[in-house]
Amino acid sequence: MKTKIIDGKKLAATIRAQLKEQVEQFSRAPKLAVVLVGDNPASQIYVRHKMKSAAEVGIEVDLFHLSPVLTQDSLISFIRELNQNKTVDGIIVQLPLPSHLDAFKVLETIDPEKDVDGLCSSNLGKLFTGRPGLVPCTPLACMELIHQVCPNLEGLQAVVVGRSCLVGKPVGQLLLESQCTITQAHSHTQRLAEVCKTADILVVAAGHPHLIGREHVKPGAVIIDVGINRNADGKICGDVDFDAVQGVAGAITPVPGGVGPMTVTMLLSNVVKVYVQKNIKKKA
């Protein structure tokens, strides 16, 4: 069996082109406010990539690069000002924050209708109770990639390795809503290989390099590798041993070039969604 590589870069480019066509029809450009606290080098790279992708689509970005010694109260007050700013459609706070700041409290301050990362408890609660809201970007990316090779998920067995609120739990819920039967596993699951080998759809977001090998994979399974790690040689790798599962998996996302590009694109999609919903409310 030849394993199909699910090209996240190609799919992301296609969706961004569609978003650009949509944005060109708007009366003004949607605006995304990006809050970056401190000088974390990785965060700065991620923010630059988000800004570049937003510009490609036609979304305006206001970057607020704040002091690393900013107090919690000052940051919360600043976010509340953005909430009240009618020209701002979406708000993201780039994580991680400096250690003296409480990320949960900061994210909870964002207006749920502008929370385009979909990480506040209001939006997560809507996801788990089946109400419309903004869904976290990486789980959305996973679902888009799965549907590229498996449009109908009804009745399939899905295993999610990971239990974070950022990826594992919400992607499990999205798969459940797609009529999959879900098993939620993690790095402490006993007989993990046996559990994973039941999966038609295997989503791995555990943060452990090469946690999943050939012995974990059911022949023909679709694998979505969310992990981004560095191996002993300093090279980027996923949670799945990509080479080992070749010829067993039916399809797999590469790392890099799989989930990552799609996550940024889903962020832009959420910004456009917020803009559209805001204008629907104005006309109502």
C-alpha positions in Angstrom: 0.0 0.0 0.0 1.3 3.5 -0.9 0.6 6.0 1.9 -1.0 9.3 0.6 0.6 12.5 1.9 -2.0 15.0 2.9 -0.5 18.3 1.8 -1.5 21.0 4.3 0.4 23.7 2.5 -1.5 23.1 -0.8 -4.9 23.0 1.0 -4.2 26.1 3.0 -3.3 28.0 -0.2 -6.5 26.9 -1.8 -8.6 28.0 1.2 -6.8 31.3 1.5 -7.5 32.1 -2.2 -11.2 31.5 -1.4 -11.1 33.7 1.6 -9.4 36.4 -0.4 -12.2 36.3 -3.0 -14.7 36.6 -0.2 -12.9 39.5 1.5 -12.7 41.5 -1.7 -16.5 41.7 -1.7 -16.6 43.3 1.7 -17.1 47.1 2.3 -14.0 47.2 4.4 -11.1 44.8 5.3 -11.7 42.7 8.4 -9.3 43.6 11.2 -7.4 41.3 13.5 -5.7 42.5 16.7 -2.7 40.5 17.7 -1.4 41.0 21.2 2.2 39.9 21.7 3.7 40.2 25.2 7.5 40.0 25.6 10.2 38.9 23.2 9.8 35.1 22.8 11.6 34.4 19.5 9.3 31.5 18.5 6.2 33.7 19.2 7.7 36.5 17.1 8.1 34.0 14.2 4.6 32.7 14.6 3.2 36.2 14.7 5.1 37.3 11.5 3.7 34.2 9.7 0.1 35.0 10.8 0.5 38.6 9.6 1.9 37.6 6.3 -0.9 35.1 5.7 -3.5 37.7 6.8 -2.1 40.2 4.3 -2.3 37.7 1.6 -6.1 37.3 2.2 -6.7 41.0 2.7 -7.2 41.0 6.5 -5.8 44.0 8.2 -3.6 43.3 11.3 -2.9 45.6 14.2 0.1 44.2 16.2 0.4 45.3 19.8 3.9 44.3 21.0 3.7 44.9 24.8 6.4 44.9 27.5 7.4 41.6 29.0 7.0 43.2 32.5 3.4 44.3 31.8 1.1 43.6 34.8 -1.8 41.3 34.6 -4.3 44.1 35.4 -2.7 46.3 32.6 -3.0 43.5 30.0 -6.6 42.7 31.0 -7.5 46.4 30.7 -5.8 46.6 27.3 -7.8 43.6 26.0 -11.0 45.2 27.3 -10.3 48.2 25.3 -9.9 46.0 22.2 -13.2 44.4 23.0 -14.9 47.8 22.9 -13.2 48.8 19.7 -15.8 48.4 16.9 -13.2 48.4 14.2 -11.6 45.2 15.6 -13.2 42.0 14.4 -10.9 39.4 16.0 -8.5 39.3 18.9 -5.7 36.8 19.6 -3.2 36.8 22.4 0.0 35.0 21.3 0.9 32.2 23.7 2.9 31.4 25.8 2.7 34.5 28.0 5.5 35.5 30.4 5.4 33.3 33.5 3.9 36.0 35.8 0.8 36.3 33.7 -2.2 34.0 34.0 -3.0 32.8 30.5 -6.4 31.5 31.4 -7.6 34.8 33.0 -6.2 36.7 30.0 -8.0 34.5 27.4 -11.2 34.7 29.4 -11.1 38.5 29.1 -11.5 38.4 25.3 -15.0 39.0 24.0 -16.2 35.5 23.0 -17.5 37.0 19.7 -14.0 38.2 18.9 -12.2 35.2 20.3 -10.9 33.9 16.9 -8.6 31.4 18.5 -11.7 29.8 20.0 -10.0 29.2 23.4 -12.2 31.0 25.9 -14.5 28.8 28.1 -17.6 30.3 26.5 -16.6 29.1 23.0 -15.3 25.8 24.2 -18.6 25.4 26.1 -20.6 26.1 23.0 -18.6 23.4 21.1 -19.3 20.8 23.7 -23.0 21.7 24.0 -23.6 21.7 20.2 -24.2 25.5 19.9 -22.7 27.7 17.3 -19.5 29.5 18.3 -15.9 30.0 17.3 -14.0 26.7 17.2 -10.2 26.4 18.0 -8.1 26.7 14.9 -6.0 23.5 15.1 -9.0 21.2 15.6 -10.7 22.9 12.6 -7.5 22.3 10.6 -7.5 18.6 11.6 -11.0 18.2 10.4 -10.4 19.9 7.1 -7.4 17.7 6.5 -9.3 14.5 7.4 -12.1 15.4 4.9 -9.6 15.7 2.1 -9.2 11.9 2.1 -12.3 10.8 4.0 -15.3 13.0 3.2 -17.8 10.8 5.1 -16.8 9.9 8.6 -20.1 8.3 9.7 -19.6 5.2 11.8 -15.8 5.2 11.6 -13.7 4.6 14.7 -11.5 7.6 15.7 -8.8 7.6 18.3 -7.4 10.9 19.6 -4.1 10.7 21.4 -4.0 13.9 23.5 -6.4 15.6 25.9 -5.6 19.3 25.9 -8.3 21.9 25.6 -6.3 23.4 22.7 -6.4 20.3 20.4 -7.3 16.9 21.9 -10.6 17.5 23.6 -12.1 19.8 20.9 -11.0 17.6 18.0 -12.6 14.7 19.7 -15.8 16.6 20.0 -15.7 17.6 16.3 -15.2 13.9 15.3 -18.1 12.9 17.5 -20.3 15.5 15.8 -19.2 13.9 12.5 -20.8 10.6 13.7 -17.5 8.9 14.6 -17.1 6.6 17.5 -14.4 8.2 19.7 -11.7 6.9 22.0 -9.8 9.6 23.8 -6.3 8.3 24.7 -3.0 9.9 25.9 0.6 9.2 26.7 -0.4 7.3 29.9 -3.0 5.0 28.2 -2.2 1.4 28.9 -1.7 -0.8 25.8 -1.7 2.4 23.6 -0.7 0.5 20.5 -3.7 -1.8 20.9 -6.0 1.2 21.3 -4.6 3.1 18.4 -4.8 0.1 16.1 -8.6 0.2 16.3 -8.6 3.6 14.6 -9.8 4.4 11.1 -8.9 8.0 12.0 -5.9 8.6 14.2 -5.3 12.1 15.5 -2.1 12.5 17.5 -1.5 15.6 19.7 0.5 14.3 22.6 3.7 16.4 22.3 5.9 13.3 22.4 8.3 12.8 19.4 7.7 9.6 17.6 5.3 8.3 20.2 3.3 6.5 17.4 5.1 3.8 15.4 4.1 1.1 12.9 2.7 -1.1 15.6 0.1 1.5 16.5 -1.4 1.8 13.0 -4.3 -0.1 11.5 -3.7 -0.7 7.8 -5.3 2.0 5.7 -5.8 4.4 8.7 -5.8 8.2 8.2 -3.3 9.8 10.5 -3.3 13.5 11.5 0.0 14.4 13.2 -0.4 17.6 15.3 2.9 17.3 17.1 5.8 19.6 16.5 9.0 18.5 18.3 12.7 18.5 17.7 14.6 15.2 17.6 18.1 14.5 18.9 19.5 16.0 15.7 17.5 19.2 16.2 15.2 18.5 13.2 11.5 19.2 13.5 9.5 16.0 13.8 6.0 15.0 14.7 4.4 12.7 17.3 4.3 10.0 14.6 7.3 8.1 13.2 6.6 9.2 9.7 9.0 6.8 8.0 7.9 3.8 10.1 4.2 4.1 9.2 4.7 4.4 5.4 3.0 1.5 3.6 0.7 0.9 6.5 -1.2 4.1 6.9 -3.6 5.0 4.2 -2.8 8.7 4.5 -0.8 11.0 6.8 0.0 14.6 7.3 3.7 15.5 7.2 5.5 17.5 9.9 6.2 20.3 8.9 3.7 21.1 6.1 0.6 19.4 7.4 -1.5 20.8 10.3 0.6 23.9 10.9 -0.2 25.8 7.7 -3.8 24.9 8.0 -4.0 26.1 11.6 -3.1 29.7 10.5 -5.6 29.5 7.6 -8.4 28.4 10.0 -7.5 31.5 12.1 -8.1 33.7 9.1 -11.3 31.8 8.3 -12.6 32.6 11.9 -11.8 36.3 11.4 -13.8 36.3 8.2 -16.6 34.5 10.0 -16.7 37.1 12.8 -16.9 39.9 10.2 -19.7 38.3 8.3 -21.7 37.6 11.5 -21.2 41.2 12.7 -22.6 42.5 9.5 -25.6 40.2 9.6 -26.4 41.5 13.0 -26.2 45.1 11.8 -28.7 44.4 9.0 -31.1 42.5 11.3 
